Amino acid sequence: MSEITAGVEVSETAAVAEATRLVQETTSLLYNHHSRRVFFFGQIHAHRLGVNLAAMFHATGLVTPFSDAEQRFEVATTHLGVPTDVVGFGLDGLHTDQVTEIRPVDPRRDLKNEFLGAYSDGFENRSETTNGSANSDVLEHFPPGFRRATTVERVIGSARACWPGQASGTPR
């Protein structure tokens, strides 16, 4: 029998079973619960908007062995589920009973502290890929001494900031 949480069905298919197994074997309980909440919230938002969405793999890029690669297979349309789980964005558009039903199935525990630390650890081997994103905000806070390059520094310092034959210069 399929699992149904907050009106969202988690199908009993080989693909779902394999995805669940992979996430459980390669991530922590923190990421497993977070991924499931993102899936549920994303599905609820998607249903409300008439969009199909699957977000189960979005956090696997933060854990070994996937965190070492710049090419991330897990990136999907998770823009609705992730901010709902992490900062509560869009919760006001969901039915309270749906949110209440998800919490005990996939508890948040101390998500604010646990998530930020684990999130930072996931970018340890590829901090340069975080520039220009919220991910660099996390790294600027954790670990001590990390300083991100600004967009201006990256443009000025780039060997390809100018097209061939174009004179280089400083902004303004």
N, CA, C and O of each residue as an XYZ file, in Angstrom:
688
protein
N       0.837     -1.183      0.000
C       0.000      0.000      0.000
C       0.879      1.243      0.000
O       1.852      1.315      0.751
N       0.553      2.200     -0.817
C       1.313      3.438     -0.909
C       1.182      4.252      0.369
O       0.152      4.219      1.044
N       2.242      4.983      0.688
C       2.203      5.912      1.816
C       1.474      7.169      1.363
O       1.713      7.666      0.263
N       0.595      7.678      2.200
C      -0.079      8.946      1.923
C       0.106      9.838      3.141
O      -0.313      9.494      4.246
N       0.733     10.978      2.928
C       0.955     11.963      3.983
C       0.480     13.308      3.467
O       0.870     13.736      2.381
N      -0.350     13.966      4.234
C      -0.882     15.290      3.884
C      -1.548     15.277      2.513
O      -1.518     16.272      1.790
N      -2.145     14.149      2.166
C      -2.819     14.025      0.882
C      -1.894     13.769     -0.290
O      -2.341     13.718     -1.436
N      -0.604     13.608     -0.012
C       0.386     13.354     -1.062
C       0.740     11.876     -1.040
O       1.133     11.336     -0.007
N       0.597     11.231     -2.185
C       0.914      9.808     -2.281
C       2.380      9.618     -2.650
O       2.884     10.225     -3.595
N       3.054      8.760     -1.881
C       4.402      8.329     -2.217
C       4.224      6.957     -2.855
O       4.005      5.964     -2.160
N       4.316      6.910     -4.153
C       4.020      5.694     -4.905
C       4.933      4.538     -4.526
O       6.078      4.740     -4.119
N       4.419      3.344     -4.663
C       5.210      2.135     -4.441
C       5.707      1.618     -5.781
O       5.209      0.618     -6.297
N       6.690      2.306     -6.337
C       7.276      1.869     -7.596
C       8.737      1.527     -7.363
O       9.311      1.892     -6.337
N       9.334      0.832     -8.306
C      10.749      0.488     -8.192
C      11.604      1.753     -8.151
O      12.586      1.815     -7.412
N      11.236      2.753     -8.937
C      12.002      3.999     -8.965
C      11.949      4.713     -7.619
O      12.969      5.203     -7.133
N      10.770      4.773     -7.023
C      10.630      5.421     -5.714
C      11.401      4.638     -4.656
O      12.078      5.229     -3.815
N      11.302      3.323     -4.695
C      12.023      2.485     -3.729
C      13.528      2.685     -3.865
O      14.230      2.795     -2.861
N      14.026      2.732     -5.089
C      15.456      2.927     -5.322
C      15.893      4.321     -4.894
O      16.947      4.478     -4.277
N      15.091      5.339     -5.216
C      15.417      6.708     -4.808
C      15.464      6.816     -3.290
O      16.380      7.418     -2.730
N      14.484      6.237     -2.636
C      14.426      6.265     -1.172
C      15.627      5.550     -0.573
O      16.247      6.047      0.367
N      15.954      4.379     -1.117
C      17.102      3.613     -0.628
C      18.386      4.422     -0.792
O      19.192      4.502      0.135
N      18.578      5.020     -1.967
C      19.789      5.788     -2.230
C      19.922      6.965     -1.268
O      20.996      7.199     -0.715
N      18.843      7.697     -1.072
C      18.884      8.839     -0.156
C      19.157      8.370      1.270
O      19.955      8.987      1.976
N      18.517      7.300      1.701
C      18.722      6.788      3.055
C      20.151      6.296      3.262
O      20.712      6.469      4.344
N      20.743      5.688      2.239
C      22.092      5.140      2.371
C      23.188      6.186      2.219
O      24.294      5.986      2.720
N      22.911      7.287      1.546
C      23.971      8.251      1.257
C      23.838      9.574      1.999
O      24.726     10.421      1.904
N      22.749      9.767      2.735
C      22.584     11.020      3.463
C      22.287     10.727      4.929
O      22.038      9.585      5.316
N      22.318     11.763      5.715
C      21.989     11.637      7.133
C      20.471     11.647      7.311
O      19.723     11.944      6.379
N      20.039     11.321      8.514
C      18.616     11.381      8.845
C      18.094     12.810      8.653
O      16.957     13.008      8.223
N      18.920     13.791      8.972
C      18.563     15.194      8.769
C      18.180     15.443      7.312
O      17.117     15.999      7.036
N      19.043     15.034      6.379
C      18.762     15.250      4.957
C      17.628     14.373      4.455
O      16.862     14.791      3.586
N      17.511     13.175      4.985
C      16.419     12.300      4.577
C      15.073     12.941      4.926
O      14.189     13.037      4.075
N      14.921     13.377      6.173
C      13.665     14.025      6.579
C      13.447     15.329      5.807
O      12.334     15.610      5.362
N      14.511     16.123      5.650
C      14.406     17.382      4.906
C      13.951     17.106      3.472
O      13.063     17.788      2.961
N      14.552     16.117      2.828
C      14.195     15.789      1.443
C      12.745     15.358      1.331
O      12.051     15.731      0.385
N      12.294     14.582      2.285
C      10.894     14.143      2.261
C       9.950     15.325      2.489
O       8.923     15.431      1.819
N      10.290     16.216      3.430
C       9.445     17.393      3.648
C       9.411     18.262      2.397
O       8.357     18.768      2.012
N      10.577     18.434      1.760
C      10.632     19.208      0.521
C       9.748     18.555     -0.537
O       9.027     19.246     -1.257
N       9.800     17.233     -0.634
C       8.946     16.513     -1.580
C       7.477     16.780     -1.275
O       6.710     17.141     -2.167
N       7.083     16.601     -0.007
C       5.676     16.808      0.359
C       5.242     18.251      0.109
O       4.209     18.490     -0.517
N       6.033     19.220      0.602
C       5.676     20.625      0.402
C       5.660     20.968     -1.087
O       4.757     21.661     -1.557
N       6.649     20.489     -1.820
C       6.701     20.743     -3.254
C       5.500     20.165     -3.980
O       4.935     20.812     -4.862
N       5.107     18.953     -3.615
C       3.944     18.322     -4.239
C       2.663     19.093     -3.920
O       1.805     19.269     -4.784
N       2.544     19.548     -2.677
C       1.348     20.309     -2.291
C       1.290     21.619     -3.076
O       0.249     21.974     -3.629
N       2.423     22.339     -3.120
C       2.467     23.577     -3.907
C       2.197     23.271     -5.381
O       1.422     23.972     -6.032
N       2.835     22.230     -5.900
C       2.675     21.881     -7.315
C       1.225     21.548     -7.637
O       0.698     21.971     -8.665
N       0.588     20.794     -6.762
C      -0.816     20.452     -6.980
C      -1.670     21.724     -7.003
O      -2.554     21.884     -7.844
N      -1.382     22.613     -6.066
C      -2.109     23.880     -5.994
C      -1.914     24.692     -7.270
O      -2.828     25.382     -7.722
N      -0.703     24.604     -7.851
C      -0.386     25.372     -9.056
C      -0.594     24.580    -10.345
O      -0.439     25.121    -11.440
N      -0.946     23.300    -10.215
C      -1.135     22.462    -11.389
C       0.163     22.007    -12.035
O       0.214     21.800    -13.247
N       1.215     21.849    -11.235
C       2.534     21.460    -11.735
C       2.947     20.145    -11.082
O       2.687     19.940     -9.896
N       3.581     19.255    -11.832
C       4.134     18.029    -11.252
C       5.568     18.305    -10.824
O       6.315     18.977    -11.535
N       5.945     17.791     -9.672
C       7.248     18.114     -9.098
C       7.790     16.937     -8.307
O       7.052     16.299     -7.556
N       9.063     16.649     -8.470
C       9.728     15.634     -7.662
C      11.029     16.237     -7.157
O      11.812     16.758     -7.952
N      11.279     16.178     -5.845
C      12.431     16.857     -5.266
C      13.268     15.972     -4.358
O      14.085     16.484     -3.594
N      13.090     14.683     -4.418
C      13.715     13.801     -3.447
C      15.245     13.885     -3.434
O      15.852     13.732     -2.374
N      15.874     14.122     -4.573
C      17.336     14.085     -4.631
C      18.014     15.425     -4.388
O      19.242     15.493     -4.432
N      17.269     16.487     -4.133
C      17.886     17.802     -4.137
C      19.013     17.958     -3.127
O      19.930     18.739     -3.381
N      18.995     17.269     -2.010
C      20.035     17.442     -0.989
C      21.205     16.488     -1.159
O      22.208     16.635     -0.461
N      21.118     15.523     -2.055
C      22.211     14.565     -2.192
C      23.483     15.228     -2.703
O      24.572     14.688     -2.504
N      23.379     16.376     -3.352
C      24.562     17.085     -3.806
C      25.367     17.697     -2.674
O      26.450     18.236     -2.901
N      24.850     17.616     -1.466
C      25.555     18.167     -0.301
C      26.312     17.108      0.481
O      26.995     17.432      1.452
N      26.204     15.844      0.077
C      26.854     14.764      0.818
C      27.758     13.956     -0.106
O      27.561     13.933     -1.321
N      28.750     13.294      0.483
C      29.654     12.429     -0.252
C      28.878     11.220     -0.750
O      28.057     10.690     -0.002
N      29.092     10.767     -1.949
C      30.148     11.142     -2.890
C      29.760     12.269     -3.831
O      30.589     12.706     -4.630
N      28.549     12.745     -3.762
C      28.068     13.710     -4.745
C      28.566     15.126     -4.512
O      28.577     15.924     -5.450
N      28.979     15.471     -3.291
C      29.399     16.841     -2.997
C      30.742     17.186     -3.624
O      31.109     18.360     -3.672
N      31.484     16.192     -4.107
C      32.769     16.460     -4.742
C      32.627     16.871     -6.205
O      33.581     17.376     -6.796
N      31.467     16.665     -6.789
C      31.271     16.926     -8.215
C      30.600     18.271     -8.448
O      29.666     18.642     -7.737
N      31.087     19.000     -9.456
C      30.440     20.263     -9.801
C      29.180     20.033    -10.616
O      28.255     20.841    -10.549
N      29.118     18.955    -11.384
C      27.940     18.634    -12.186
C      26.970     17.889    -11.293
O      27.257     16.766    -10.878
N      25.846     18.476    -10.991
C      24.914     17.908    -10.021
C      23.712     17.306    -10.721
O      22.985     17.999    -11.433
N      23.500     15.989    -10.512
C      22.365     15.312    -11.140
C      21.060     15.583    -10.424
O      19.991     15.395    -11.006
N      21.118     16.020     -9.174
C      19.909     16.089     -8.363
C      19.134     17.390     -8.500
O      18.045     17.519     -7.941
N      19.676     18.356     -9.234
C      18.997     19.639     -9.354
C      17.680     19.451    -10.102
O      17.648     18.906    -11.205
N      16.631     19.896     -9.501
C      15.291     19.759    -10.081
C      14.478     20.989     -9.710
O      15.006     21.935     -9.126
N      13.239     20.977    -10.036
C      12.358     22.096     -9.728
C      11.946     22.019     -8.268
O      10.848     21.566     -7.944
N      12.833     22.463     -7.394
C      12.560     22.372     -5.958
C      12.312     23.736     -5.340
O      12.263     23.866     -4.117
N      12.156     24.741     -6.167
C      12.044     26.102     -5.655
C      10.872     26.316     -4.706
O      10.860     27.288     -3.950
N       9.916     25.448     -4.735
C       8.772     25.622     -3.839
C       8.948     24.870     -2.527
O       8.639     25.411     -1.466
N       9.433     23.646     -2.576
C       9.544     22.836     -1.365
C      10.675     23.236     -0.445
O      10.510     23.225      0.774
N      11.831     23.593     -1.007
C      12.992     23.928     -0.178
C      12.734     25.152      0.693
O      12.891     25.058      1.910
N      12.344     26.303      0.127
C      12.134     27.458      1.005
C      10.967     27.282      1.972
O      10.939     27.905      3.034
N      10.009     26.439      1.611
C       8.913     26.169      2.543
C       9.455     25.444      3.759
O       9.107     25.783      4.890
N      10.307     24.446      3.539
C      10.843     23.677      4.659
C      11.855     24.475      5.467
O      11.825     24.443      6.697
N      12.746     25.185      4.798
C      13.860     25.831      5.493
C      13.458     27.132      6.178
O      13.824     27.350      7.333
N      12.708     28.010      5.489
C      12.372     29.313      6.076
C      10.876     29.587      6.174
O      10.478     30.671      6.603
N      10.046     28.631      5.788
C       8.601     28.804      5.920
C       7.941     29.553      4.782
O       6.757     29.878      4.865
N       8.688     29.838      3.711
C       8.130     30.555      2.572
C       6.996     29.742      1.946
O       7.174     28.566      1.628
N       5.845     30.361      1.773
C       4.715     29.693      1.143
C       3.840     28.884      2.075
O       2.826     28.336      1.643
N       4.209     28.793      3.356
C       3.371     28.042      4.302
C       1.969     28.623      4.387
O       0.998     27.894      4.591
N       1.866     29.935      4.229
C       0.551     30.571      4.319
C      -0.380     30.142      3.190
O      -1.593     30.332      3.285
N       0.167     29.567      2.126
C      -0.651     29.077      1.028
C      -1.054     27.622      1.163
O      -1.772     27.092      0.316
N      -0.591     26.968      2.234
C      -0.896     25.555      2.458
C      -1.938     25.412      3.557
O      -2.067     26.278      4.422
N      -2.667     24.330      3.515
C      -3.633     24.051      4.576
C      -2.874     23.636      5.834
O      -1.958     22.816      5.767
N      -3.249     24.194      6.967
C      -2.597     23.899      8.240
C      -2.593     22.410      8.538
O      -1.608     21.892      9.065
N      -3.678     21.705      8.210
C      -3.732     20.273      8.498
C      -2.704     19.497      7.682
O      -2.216     18.467      8.145
N      -2.362     19.958      6.487
C      -1.333     19.289      5.693
C       0.038     19.455      6.345
O       0.790     18.490      6.481
N       0.352     20.665      6.740
C       1.640     20.936      7.385
C       1.736     20.160      8.691
O       2.774     19.567      8.986
N       0.675     20.159      9.466
C       0.644     19.449     10.742
C       0.846     17.951     10.546
O       1.464     17.300     11.388
N       0.341     17.402      9.465
C       0.484     15.965      9.209
C       1.905     15.589      8.789
O       2.352     14.478      9.074
N       2.612     16.482      8.128
C       3.979     16.204      7.675
C       4.963     16.205      8.838
O       5.875     15.379      8.869
N       4.800     17.098      9.776
C       5.780     17.282     10.855
C       6.113     16.012     11.634
O       7.299     15.730     11.807
N       5.151     15.230     12.113
C       5.545     14.037     12.870
C       6.120     12.921     11.990
O       6.890     12.090     12.473
N       5.756     12.895     10.713
C       6.261     11.863      9.806
C       7.732     12.112      9.493
O       8.527     11.173      9.451
N       8.093     13.361      9.276
C       9.469     13.758      8.987
C       9.820     14.959      9.853
O       9.766     16.097      9.385
N      10.181     14.716     11.117
C      10.398     15.809     12.074
C      11.573     16.708     11.699
O      12.563     16.264     11.117
N      11.433     17.981     12.051
C      12.480     18.977     11.780
C      13.558     18.995     12.862
O      14.689     19.403     12.596
N      13.228     18.563     14.064
C      14.153     18.622     15.203
C      14.764     20.014     15.311
O      14.025     20.996     15.374
N      16.096     20.129     15.334
C      16.772     21.427     15.432
C      17.280     21.825     14.045
O      18.474     22.055     13.854
N      16.360     21.903     13.083
C      16.729     22.125     11.686
C      17.589     23.365     11.496
O      18.561     23.332     10.742
N      17.248     24.451     12.166
C      17.991     25.693     11.948
C      19.485     25.495     12.156
O      20.285     25.910     11.317
N      19.870     24.870     13.254
C      21.293     24.687     13.547
C      21.889     23.493     12.815
O      22.963     23.605     12.225
N      21.211     22.361     12.845
C      21.734     21.160     12.192
C      21.865     21.363     10.691
O      22.873     20.981     10.096
N      20.862     21.956     10.083
C      20.855     22.118      8.636
C      21.975     23.038      8.171
O      22.690     22.715      7.222
N      22.133     24.180      8.830
C      23.162     25.121      8.398
C      24.558     24.519      8.494
O      25.379     24.722      7.599
N      24.838     23.783      9.562
C      26.140     23.135      9.698
C      26.369     22.075      8.634
O      27.432     22.025      8.015
N      25.374     21.232      8.426
C      25.487     20.179      7.415
C      25.557     20.781      6.017
O      26.285     20.283      5.159
N      24.811     21.835      5.790
C      24.792     22.527      4.501
C      26.178     23.081      4.184
O      26.677     22.936      3.069
N      26.789     23.716      5.180
C      28.132     24.250      5.012
C      29.125     23.132      4.714
O      29.956     23.262      3.815
N      29.042     22.044      5.457
C      29.939     20.902      5.243
C      29.828     20.360      3.819
O      30.816     19.899      3.246
N      28.635     20.418      3.257
C      28.420     19.892      1.916
C      29.142     20.663      0.824
O      29.355     20.137     -0.269
N      29.518     21.900      1.106
C      30.228     22.709      0.114
C      31.719     22.814      0.410
O      32.431     23.573     -0.247
N      32.191     22.060      1.390
C      33.587     22.135      1.817
C      34.560     21.939      0.655
O      35.574     22.632      0.577
N      34.265     21.010     -0.240
C      35.182     20.695     -1.336
C      34.901     21.467     -2.618
O      35.581     21.262     -3.623
N      33.921     22.340     -2.597
C      33.587     23.086     -3.822
C      33.015     24.462     -3.500
O      32.001     24.871     -4.066
N      33.662     25.159     -2.603
C      33.160     26.461     -2.165
C      33.075     27.467     -3.307
O      32.218     28.350     -3.287
N      33.953     27.345     -4.302
C      33.938     28.300     -5.417
C      32.667     28.195     -6.259
O      32.353     29.116     -7.014
N      31.937     27.097     -6.142
C      30.699     26.943     -6.917
C      29.523     27.674     -6.277
O      28.436     27.719     -6.852
N      29.730     28.242     -5.101
C      28.621     28.886     -4.393
C      28.473     30.365     -4.715
O      27.474     30.977     -4.337
N      29.442     30.949     -5.403
C      29.388     32.390     -5.686
C      28.101     32.770     -6.389
O      27.643     32.084     -7.303
N      27.529     33.873     -5.946
C      26.319     34.391     -6.563
C      25.048     33.698     -6.114
O      24.005     33.839     -6.752
N      25.123     32.953     -5.030
C      23.931     32.241     -4.555
C      23.814     32.366     -3.038
O      24.727     32.835     -2.359
N      22.674     31.937     -2.535
C      22.481     31.921     -1.082
C      23.475     30.977     -0.419
O      23.773     31.122      0.767
N      23.987     30.018     -1.172
C      24.961     29.078     -0.616
C      26.209     29.804     -0.120
O      26.803     29.404      0.881
N      26.609     30.873     -0.817
C      27.787     31.617     -0.370
C      27.513     32.350      0.939
O      28.436     32.593      1.716
N      26.254     32.705      1.192
C      25.908     33.308      2.483
C      26.189     32.337      3.617
O      26.725     32.721      4.657
N      25.827     31.087      3.411
C      26.055     30.058      4.431
C      27.549     29.888      4.660
O      27.998     29.820      5.804
N      28.326     29.820      3.580
C      29.766     29.638      3.729
C      30.447     30.852      4.337
O      31.469     30.714      5.010
N      29.904     32.030      4.113
C      30.518     33.207      4.722
C      30.314     33.190      6.241
O      31.107     33.769      6.983
N      29.271     32.538      6.687
C      29.016     32.416      8.125
C      29.780     31.237      8.732
O      30.290     31.337      9.848
N      29.859     30.128      8.006
C      30.587     28.915      8.403
C      31.483     28.561      7.230
O      31.000     28.715      6.108
N      32.656     28.132      7.335
C      33.537     28.016      8.491
C      34.268     29.331      8.756
O      34.211     30.252      7.941
N      34.957     29.417      9.898
C      35.693     30.639     10.217
C      36.750     30.927      9.147
O      37.433     30.020      8.672
N      36.870     32.186      8.783
C      37.909     32.596      7.848
C      37.531     32.524      6.381
O      38.278     33.012      5.533
N      36.393     31.930      6.059
C      36.002     31.868      4.650
C      35.589     33.258      4.187
O      34.838     33.953      4.871
N      36.083     33.651      3.032
C      35.675     34.915      2.427
C      35.340     34.634      0.974
O      36.168     34.122      0.220
N      34.137     34.967      0.596
C      33.732     34.745     -0.788
C      34.229     35.878     -1.674
O      34.396     37.013     -1.230
N      34.459     35.544     -2.925
C      34.813     36.561     -3.908
C      33.528     37.253     -4.347
O      32.508     36.600     -4.567
N      33.580     38.555     -4.471
C      32.404     39.278     -4.946
C      32.314     39.138     -6.464
O      33.287     38.762     -7.119
N      31.164     39.438     -7.008
C      30.989     39.388     -8.458
C      31.941     40.366     -9.139
O      32.510     40.049    -10.183
N      32.118     41.547     -8.559
C      33.035     42.538     -9.130
C      34.454     41.979     -9.153
O      35.143     42.100    -10.165
N      34.900     41.373     -8.063
C      36.240     40.782     -8.022
C      36.400     39.682     -9.065
O      37.454     39.557     -9.687
N      35.363     38.898     -9.250
C      35.432     37.810    -10.229
C      35.505     38.353    -11.652
O      36.247     37.820    -12.477
N      34.751     39.402    -11.950
C      34.779     39.979    -13.300
C      36.131     40.633    -13.568
O      36.742     40.390    -14.608
N      36.598     41.458    -12.642
C      37.867     42.157    -12.831
C      39.030     41.171    -12.920
O      39.957     41.374    -13.704
N      38.986     40.119    -12.131
C      40.071     39.142    -12.115
C      39.991     38.078    -13.192
O      40.896     37.251    -13.309
N      38.942     38.083    -13.968
C      38.753     37.055    -14.983
C      39.615     37.305    -16.207
O      39.712     38.434    -16.688
N      40.238     36.252    -16.709
C      41.004     36.350    -17.944
C      40.071     36.561    -19.131
O      40.509     37.040    -20.178
N      38.804     36.216    -18.990
C      37.834     36.327    -20.077
C      36.838     37.456    -19.836
O      35.727     37.416    -20.364
N      37.211     38.455    -19.055
C      36.290     39.559    -18.797
C      36.055     40.395    -20.049
O      35.043     41.088    -20.151
N      36.982     40.334    -21.003
C      36.842     41.080    -22.247
C      36.803     40.098    -23.410
O      37.385     39.016    -23.343
N      36.120     40.482    -24.460
C      36.106     39.674    -25.682
C      37.451     39.835    -26.374
O      38.110     40.861    -26.201
N      37.874     38.846    -27.153
C      39.140     38.978    -27.882
C      39.161     40.277    -28.693
O      38.199     40.609    -29.385
N      40.275     41.002    -28.593
C      40.419     42.255    -29.325
C      39.863     43.470    -28.608
O      40.067     44.597    -29.058
N      39.169     43.263    -27.506
C      38.592     44.375    -26.750
C      39.581     44.784    -25.674
O      40.163     43.927    -25.010
N      39.778     46.086    -25.494
C      40.687     46.570    -24.459
C      40.084     46.337    -23.091
O      38.881     46.500    -22.886
N      40.940     45.955    -22.161
C      40.442     45.777    -20.796
C      40.436     47.122    -20.098
O      41.112     48.059    -20.522
N      39.696     47.205    -19.062
C      39.620     48.448    -18.307
C      38.961     48.199    -16.979
O      38.596     47.071    -16.648
N      38.815     49.241    -16.237
C      38.152     49.120    -14.950
C      36.730     49.621    -15.090
O      36.434     50.420    -15.978
N      35.861     49.165    -14.231
C      34.477     49.627    -14.303
C      34.387     51.132    -14.112
O      35.139     51.724    -13.337
N      33.453     51.738    -14.832
C      33.164     53.175    -14.765
C      34.375     53.916    -15.157
O      34.367     55.146    -15.175
